[in-house]
Amino acid sequence: MSSIHNQRRIPARYGIVLGAILFISFAYAIITAQILLWVWGLVALFSLGLSVFVVYLFYRLVRAVERIAYEH
């Protein structure tokens, strides 16, 4: 049984840009003394990303089931 693995790598510059944005926003939160708001925003972004990832996995599951149904 052969399977096709599509490996997509995220470029390193995206990680660097994300780190810079997080650092700048954290520095701004320290200057304005709103650390809890920064933490809340970070948690909100993480939960949004996790939700999008779960929906993507469900989409892939549906596509796989449809492909199997059409093959047989």
C-alpha positions in Angstrom: 0.0 0.0 0.0 1.5 3.3 -1.0 0.7 6.6 0.4 1.7 10.1 -0.7 3.2 12.2 2.1 3.0 15.9 1.3 5.4 17.5 3.7 5.1 21.3 3.8 7.7 23.0 6.0 7.1 26.5 7.4 9.9 28.8 6.6 12.1 29.9 9.5 11.5 33.6 8.8 7.8 33.1 9.9 9.0 32.0 13.3 11.4 34.9 13.6 8.6 37.4 12.6 6.2 35.8 15.1 8.8 35.9 17.9 9.5 39.6 17.1 5.8 40.4 17.2 5.3 38.6 20.5 8.4 40.3 22.0 7.2 43.8 20.9 3.7 43.3 22.1 5.0 41.9 25.5 7.3 45.0 25.8 4.3 47.3 25.1 2.2 45.4 27.7 5.0 45.9 30.3 5.3 49.6 29.5 1.5 50.2 29.7 1.2 47.8 32.7 -1.4 45.6 31.1 0.2 42.2 31.4 -3.1 40.4 32.1 -4.6 41.8 28.9 -1.6 40.5 26.9 -1.9 37.1 28.5 -5.6 37.0 27.7 -5.0 38.0 24.1 -2.3 35.3 23.8 -4.7 32.6 25.1 -7.4 33.8 22.8 -5.1 33.6 19.8 -4.0 30.1 20.8 -7.6 28.9 21.2 -8.5 30.3 17.8 -5.6 28.6 16.2 -6.4 25.3 17.9 -10.0 25.6 16.7 -8.9 26.2 13.1 -6.6 23.2 13.3 -9.4 20.9 14.6 -11.7 22.1 11.8 -8.9 21.4 9.3 -8.4 17.9 10.7 -12.2 17.2 10.4 -12.1 18.5 6.8 -9.3 16.0 6.1 -11.3 13.2 7.7 -14.3 13.9 5.6 -12.2 14.1 2.4 -10.6 10.7 3.2 -13.9 9.1 3.9 -15.4 10.4 0.6 -12.3 9.2 -1.3 -12.6 5.7 0.2 -16.4 5.7 -0.5 -15.8 6.6 -4.2 -13.0 4.1 -4.7 -15.2 1.1 -3.5 
